[in-house]
Amino acid sequence: MNQARPHMLYVCWGYPPCRGGGVYRALATANRFAEQGWRVTVLTADRETFYRFTGADETLEERIHPDVEVVRVPFEWPILEADLRKWSRSRAANPKLWSKLRTKRDQIPFPETGYGPWRGTIEKAAERIHQENKVDLTVATANPHVAFTAAYHLHQKFKVPYVMDYRDAWLLDVFSGDRLHEPNSRAARWERKLVESAQEVWFVNDPILDWHKDLYPDHAGKMHTVANGFDPDLVPNTHDRGAVVDRPLVFGYVGTVSPKVPLADFVKGWQLAKERSEDLRDAKVKIHGYLGYYAQPRADMLGIINAAADDGVSYEGPVGKAEIAKAYDEFDVQLLMLGKGRYVTSGKVFEYLATGLPIVSVHDSMNAASDVLRGHPLWFPVKDIEDPETIADALVEAAHAARTADEGIRAKAREFGAGYRRDLQLDPRIEALGGVVKVGV
């Protein structure tokens, strides 16, 4: 290996085989640095963590660039331990008190419940990696935000520059727009010193970027929007699709259905739409992904879907990233269902853009995702997410488009989305950082 190449340490909690939403950004970022000639080491949690707590997608591990070295370290999550045989006597005697005390204990090393104790583990691992193979740049991604501490540690001790990569935000509730931590809180003090020392700070959309520029005006120049984008090799080939005239339509959703997603409102709107439109006769809705944040589907969400089975709504379970193109190939219309929030984009919107298929936005019009989709020729936004009637209106319009849109319109839709390829989002920052470390890439 050419030792003249810069060495980037990428610190993240969720990395393949983790199946969480942020894992795609983590995977793509490390891979792109490697593709651009950097030596890359990823510091992450051990594989067992994901099998036990979040669910795992083994197909993602196959997509790790062969030049990326992955260093896995232990992670303990005792508050989620379901095996009663592993509980202490004090926990078994009073679970609520134990949980309260554990939450406080977690935040002693770092103010983040569940993740705080990981700080010592990743700081030691990062230092060991640096001593064995000098790190020229650290990129740490959140959440959890404890990942930033490893980057800060190397900077403080060895002057290694670092990038803070936010998928959402730390002090900002991206759904409500409220501030989550007071200015004098430990979380706020930690973020302030991290931002002050960072080389760059990345955000996934302009609204979140602007919020932080207002919060840290003296450091606005180091802040950048790095949108998620889509991975060209993972989206389906829809170039030969035309109008659907000879079979029932399939509406599809791919992604985690969080508690913020208006699932029940969508189902009501779907039922109304089926009553109104001949285009929706025998139409189906296929929901792929996880119901909730963990491997076990949430019973309330599953109940909503099962209750609408007679209306063609079905839950298809999780889908591996490598098989995701097959899921999209079944869709005639895509459902972008998101929680309400001015600062919410979702990485899924970029994959949807790549297909050229109609998109129904089942989310509040003020979401940042609307900024991305505005101008798309096959975009059908819901006017009032709390009104099932307007959800039905958008579904009916999208169904009509699926029946009538020709290849020319779909080509314009794909052209619209082409600029959101993930590598196009990352490359300008990677090039700039190559200059920072003063090593030829």
Helices and strands as residue ranges (DSSP letters): E 7-11, H 23-35, E 39-45, H 47-53, H 58-61, E 68-73, G 78-80, G 84-86, H 89-93, H 95-106, H 118-132, E 137-142, H 147-158, E 162-166, H 186-197, E 200-203, H 206-215, G 217-222, E 223-225, G 232-234, E 250-254, H 263-276, G 278-280, E 284-288, H 299-307, G 309-311, E 313-317, G 321-323, H 324-329, E 333-337, H 348-355, E 359-362, H 368-373, E 379-381, H 388-404, H 407-418, H 422-436
